[in-house]
Amino acid sequence: MKAFVLSIISFISVSSIAQTHYWQQEALYKMEIDFDAQMHQFKGTQELVYTNNSPDTLTSVFYHLYFNAFQKGSMMDVRSRNIEDPDRRVGDRIYSLTKDEEGYQKINALSQNGKDLAYHVEGTVLEVKLIEPILPNSKTTLKMNFEAQVPKQIRRSGRDNAEGIAYSMTQWYPKMAEYDYEGWHANPYIGREFHGVWGTFDVKIKMDSAYTIAGTGYLQNKEEIGKGYAKNGSQKSAKLEWHFKTPRVHDFAWAADKKYKHITHQVNGGPLLRFFYVPSEKTVLWDSLPKYTALIFQKMNEKFGVYPYDEYAVIQGGDGGMEYAMATLITGHRSKGSLIGVTAHEAIHSWYQHVLATNESFYSWMDEGFTSYAEDVILAEILPGFKPFEGSYRSYYSLVSSGKQMPLSTHADWFHTNRAYGVASYSMGCIFLHQLSYVIGQEALNKGMLTYYNEWKFKHPTPTDFKRIMEKESGMELDWYFDQWLKSTNTIDYAIQSTYSQKNKTTITIERKGEMPMPLDIEVKLKSGKAMKYYIPLSIMRAEKAENKSAVLLKDWPWTYPTYEFSIDIPQFEIESIEIDPTKRMADIDQSNNVFPRSKESTFIGN
């Protein structure tokens, strides 16, 4: 009986640990903003109810002050002027800003539960020492008065962008840094990625009534503003207050312009889409954008998981394309393919950055790469002639040949070149998934992507969380694949070394020339037109992919062996060709040696 009771206690203890192992913080923002469009400045109040769901006692908190990056001598400015390949949109433009063109966020008062706090601004980070520690499973209220100046538009955020949009208001407010099981993530802003705390936003913005505001969340006072976001023309000199509420997001962005046209489109089984753009001869293609955006949402809902919000806004603004909660800002003077492509990419970020919300500073490939993969899958279905994945492979091969590759596990800010960061995050992240379909099978990958989204939405998943999903779907061990592709710069290169024929058999020798091991699909085409398929698993996978049912299963290849030999019951004179990876999903850096014979002059070795 005593043993039974102890077992019950142990079970309860273990269950409690399992239930409380995962946690995340919560931030409830209330902000009121008074915007001066003549001076490009605004004043604001912020009430932030911060809940500490961690097992730790917090004695300090940190905020991001992103606008401070747009000042001469900022880390972002210095980085841009010293990196080998600066972003052409930035270059030395921050260095050249005048005082009335630069950005800033200034804190005028800050209190905790009614008591004034000491704080220090270090570039783009506000460091705050708390009077009252925030105990585990408790909350505190932080109140702030702040003011800001909107910088001349350079990177993502700012005023008067290249297409004339008045305000692209992104990363515009003092934003609480994320605290998770790894601690605080108070990274200075140098122009790359973001990470945020889940919460709710209640935002009121007072602005000249001539402007239309678009952005994150649900407008609460449509009738006061004007039916369907129309401008209230009778109050052109007065200010209107736009009131937005947004649940379960980790960011709030908005844009404003006097000439915005607003149209809507309802997705069948999905959100209401809102489009804001300035009509001109350069934006005529925006009229056709709603139907394509609706297709993107429908296909994503079907293949990768259901978008959980009731609205989404596509807004002309910014400096290219950038995703935000329930919205994107894109430049609008584009060709049809470019306009659809950038909308697809930024909208699909809603799944991977704004619902799954990995820490993209640490794992930019889980955001940009997964988004790029899904984008290619979707565009291949809705745009005739679109060729998915080809650009990603080309970019990767080019980077490898340049000698500037860095591991995907590198923090986004620490890549030595923008090229290495971009290829790693976008192209190699995309290849990671497409190549994973080669390892575990396309069906297992498709199921895994849906399971991953449904199990980890709103939870900030890590690479390990994704790996465990894919291991369960495939039945394979995948440590080796994640370690090699993400944590090293090892490359894949397999070659058909030789063939040897004797009597009615042909012996084929495969060589692993690259450092990264892979399972192999091999196709033998006969002169009769028939094709034979063979499959070589890796022993460290501990399983085989299910999609190779028609292939002859060969013995496992232990990865330390440099060569692998197998024989087939086909005489050499009947063979037309032998090819490694005919689907070309494997990122083999030298595919000239994947096919035998390599040219018309090549001959088989042996009789």
DAMORA-V465329 format. One record per residue. N is the residue number from 1. PSI is psi in whole degrees, 0 to 359 (* if undefined). Layout:
<<N:PSI> <N:PSI>>
//
This chain:
<<1:317> <2:317> <3:321> <4:316> <5:316> <6:323> <7:318> <8:316> <9:317> <10:319> <11:316> <12:318> <13:314> <14:319> <15:319> <16:318> <17:316> <18:321> <19:331> <20:2> <21:317> <22:135> <23:161> <24:154> <25:168> <26:139> <27:124> <28:112> <29:135> <30:122> <31:141> <32:123> <33:133> <34:111> <35:130> <36:100> <37:342> <38:322> <39:352> <40:40> <41:162> <42:156> <43:148> <44:158> <45:146> <46:126> <47:122> <48:114> <49:112> <50:124> <51:125> <52:97> <53:5> <54:167> <55:6> <56:152> <57:125> <58:126> <59:349> <60:159> <61:164> <62:140> <63:152> <64:136> <65:76> <66:326> <67:335> <68:348> <69:338> <70:56> <71:144> <72:130> <73:0> <74:164> <75:322> <76:318> <77:311> <78:319> <79:316> <80:326> <81:353> <82:343> <83:151> <84:320> <85:76> <86:149> <87:126> <88:336> <89:341> <90:294> <91:236> <92:21> <93:325> <94:318> <95:332> <96:359> <97:140> <98:171> <99:324> <100:357> <101:342> <102:169> <103:155> <104:158> <105:120> <106:135> <107:121> <108:334> <109:145> <110:129> <111:158> <112:118> <113:40> <114:358> <115:133> <116:143> <117:151> <118:141> <119:163> <120:134> <121:123> <122:88> <123:246> <124:15> <125:132> <126:118> <127:125> <128:125> <129:121> <130:145> <131:319> <132:115> <133:145> <134:109> <135:160> <136:141> <137:38> <138:173> <139:162> <140:159> <141:123> <142:125> <143:141> <144:141> <145:131> <146:164> <147:159> <148:156> <149:131> <150:123> <151:159> <152:135> <153:120> <154:298> <155:112> <156:298> <157:156> <158:185> <159:154> <160:68> <161:179> <162:337> <163:7> <164:7> <165:132> <166:306> <167:126> <168:96> <169:85> <170:143> <171:50> <172:349> <173:158> <174:118> <175:124> <176:132> <177:158> <178:141> <179:124> <180:198> <181:344> <182:359> <183:200> <184:147> <185:67> <186:62> <187:136> <188:151> <189:117> <190:9> <191:6> <192:262> <193:172> <194:162> <195:141> <196:172> <197:135> <198:144> <199:200> <200:141> <201:133> <202:104> <203:130> <204:128> <205:118> <206:126> <207:156> <208:132> <209:348> <210:343> <211:144> <212:132> <213:136> <214:150> <215:202> <216:142> <217:187> <218:122> <219:127> <220:341> <221:55> <222:320> <223:325> <224:321> <225:323> <226:140> <227:127> <228:35> <229:13> <230:149> <231:145> <232:93> <233:346> <234:354> <235:47> <236:336> <237:349> <238:168> <239:142> <240:149> <241:118> <242:125> <243:115> <244:144> <245:140> <246:114> <247:148> <248:54> <249:168> <250:22> <251:159> <252:122> <253:155> <254:167> <255:158> <256:141> <257:153> <258:339> <259:11> <260:133> <261:140> <262:123> <263:159> <264:161> <265:128> <266:124> <267:131> <268:118> <269:16> <270:201> <271:167> <272:124> <273:134> <274:138> <275:131> <276:120> <277:162> <278:115> <279:133> <280:177> <281:344> <282:355> <283:21> <284:334> <285:348> <286:336> <287:332> <288:354> <289:323> <290:317> <291:324> <292:321> <293:321> <294:318> <295:320> <296:313> <297:320> <298:314> <299:319> <300:317> <301:322> <302:317> <303:330> <304:358> <305:156> <306:129> <307:128> <308:355> <309:164> <310:347> <311:161> <312:139> <313:132> <314:117> <315:129> <316:126> <317:189> <318:207> <319:15> <320:266> <321:132> <322:136> <323:145> <324:169> <325:121> <326:15> <327:161> <328:150> <329:125> <330:150> <331:148> <332:351> <333:81> <334:162> <335:169> <336:312> <337:319> <338:319> <339:316> <340:319> <341:313> <342:324> <343:318> <344:310> <345:311> <346:324> <347:320> <348:336> <349:335> <350:324> <351:311> <352:337> <353:329> <354:1> <355:307> <356:315> <357:55> <358:161> <359:97> <360:348> <361:319> <362:318> <363:61> <364:333> <365:335> <366:341> <367:293> <368:318> <369:314> <370:322> <371:316> <372:322> <373:308> <374:322> <375:314> <376:321> <377:314> <378:313> <379:328> <380:336> <381:333> <382:347> <383:109> <384:134> <385:355> <386:132> <387:106> <388:150> <389:342> <390:316> <391:322> <392:316> <393:318> <394:315> <395:318> <396:312> <397:321> <398:319> <399:317> <400:315> <401:337> <402:341> <403:11> <404:12> <405:143> <406:155> <407:148> <408:337> <409:356> <410:134> <411:139> <412:321> <413:344> <414:4> <415:137> <416:333> <417:153> <418:327> <419:313> <420:319> <421:312> <422:314> <423:319> <424:311> <425:311> <426:299> <427:309> <428:329> <429:321> <430:313> <431:323> <432:315> <433:314> <434:321> <435:328> <436:328> <437:332> <438:323> <439:312> <440:347> <441:145> <442:320> <443:318> <444:321> <445:314> <446:315> <447:320> <448:322> <449:320> <450:316> <451:317> <452:312> <453:313> <454:327> <455:334> <456:8> <457:141> <458:28> <459:6> <460:62> <461:158> <462:173> <463:324> <464:320> <465:318> <466:319> <467:317> <468:324> <469:312> <470:328> <471:321> <472:321> <473:325> <474:339> <475:9> <476:159> <477:130> <478:13> <479:314> <480:319> <481:314> <482:316> <483:314> <484:315> <485:328> <486:327> <487:3> <488:175> <489:22> <490:144> <491:163> <492:130> <493:107> <494:149> <495:144> <496:105> <497:314> <498:165> <499:150> <500:124> <501:137> <502:119> <503:238> <504:20> <505:151> <506:126> <507:129> <508:132> <509:124> <510:138> <511:134> <512:106> <513:332> <514:169> <515:335> <516:123> <517:153> <518:152> <519:159> <520:133> <521:130> <522:134> <523:129> <524:114> <525:132> <526:157> <527:340> <528:349> <529:348> <530:148> <531:132> <532:137> <533:140> <534:148> <535:124> <536:104> <537:161> <538:141> <539:330> <540:353> <541:332> <542:17> <543:176> <544:154> <545:143> <546:337> <547:350> <548:41> <549:330> <550:355> <551:151> <552:121> <553:119> <554:171> <555:155> <556:151> <557:110> <558:128> <559:340> <560:345> <561:126> <562:338> <563:162> <564:134> <565:136> <566:156> <567:146> <568:149> <569:56> <570:126> <571:151> <572:330> <573:347> <574:352> <575:129> <576:314> <577:162> <578:133> <579:134> <580:132> <581:68> <582:338> <583:349> <584:36> <585:337> <586:130> <587:62> <588:122> <589:346> <590:94> <591:359> <592:336> <593:12> <594:346> <595:139> <596:131> <597:155> <598:338> <599:174> <600:335> <601:344> <602:147> <603:157> <604:148> <605:138> <606:199> <607:*>>
//
